[in-house]
């Protein structure tokens, strides 16, 4: 189990916090304005990254990521 502090813009912090709560990932928003996330396994790392990307990445970044995923799935 590892605790991490995510550097998330304040305007997006609560949306990410609530989505992580829906995914049953332990997190908190202390008064200092940070978003603290407890990471217990690799699946949670993937879910956290995906959630943050989904809300903060540009359309171009998301399209590139999706294309990379398709390429990797074709190689398998």
C-alpha positions as CSV (number, residue, x, y, z in Angstrom):
1,X,0.0,0.0,0.0
2,X,1.4,3.4,-1.0
3,X,0.0,6.9,-0.5
4,X,0.5,9.4,-3.3
5,X,-0.3,13.1,-3.7
6,X,-1.7,13.9,-7.1
7,X,-1.0,17.3,-8.6
8,X,-4.5,18.1,-10.0
9,X,-5.9,21.5,-10.8
10,X,-8.4,22.6,-8.1
11,X,-11.1,22.9,-10.7
12,X,-10.9,19.2,-11.5
13,X,-10.0,17.8,-8.1
14,X,-13.5,17.1,-6.9
15,X,-14.6,15.4,-10.2
16,X,-11.6,13.1,-10.0
17,X,-12.1,12.5,-6.3
18,X,-15.7,11.5,-6.8
19,X,-14.9,9.2,-9.7
20,X,-12.2,7.4,-7.7
21,X,-14.6,7.0,-4.8
22,X,-17.1,5.3,-7.3
23,X,-14.2,3.0,-8.3
24,X,-13.7,2.1,-4.6
25,X,-10.2,3.7,-4.5
26,X,-9.3,5.2,-1.2
27,X,-8.6,8.9,-1.6
28,X,-9.1,12.1,0.3
29,X,-9.0,15.9,-0.3
30,X,-7.4,17.5,2.8
31,X,-7.7,21.3,3.5
32,X,-4.4,22.0,1.8
33,X,-6.1,21.5,-1.6
34,X,-4.3,18.3,-2.6
35,X,-5.8,15.0,-3.7
36,X,-4.3,12.1,-1.8
37,X,-4.7,8.6,-3.2
38,X,-3.9,5.2,-1.6
39,X,-2.7,2.7,-4.2
40,X,-2.9,-0.9,-3.3
41,X,-2.2,-2.8,-6.5
42,X,-1.5,-2.4,-10.2
43,X,-5.2,-2.4,-11.2
44,X,-5.7,0.7,-9.0
45,X,-2.8,2.4,-10.7
46,X,-4.4,1.8,-14.1
47,X,-7.8,3.0,-12.9
48,X,-6.3,6.2,-11.4
49,X,-4.3,6.9,-14.5
50,X,-7.3,6.3,-16.7
51,X,-9.5,8.5,-14.6
52,X,-7.0,11.4,-14.5
53,X,-6.4,11.1,-18.3
54,X,-10.0,11.0,-19.1
55,X,-10.7,14.3,-17.3
56,X,-7.5,16.2,-18.0
57,X,-6.0,15.0,-21.3
58,X,-6.7,16.9,-24.5
59,X,-8.8,15.2,-27.3
60,X,-5.6,14.8,-29.3
61,X,-3.8,13.0,-26.4
62,X,-6.8,10.7,-25.9
63,X,-6.9,9.8,-29.6
64,X,-3.2,9.0,-29.6
65,X,-3.7,6.8,-26.5
66,X,-6.6,4.9,-28.0
67,X,-4.6,4.3,-31.2
68,X,-1.7,2.9,-29.3
69,X,-4.1,0.6,-27.4
70,X,-5.5,-0.6,-30.7
71,X,-2.0,-1.3,-32.1
72,X,-1.0,-3.3,-29.1
73,X,-4.2,-5.3,-29.2
74,X,-3.6,-6.1,-32.9
75,X,0.0,-7.3,-32.0
76,X,-1.3,-9.8,-29.4
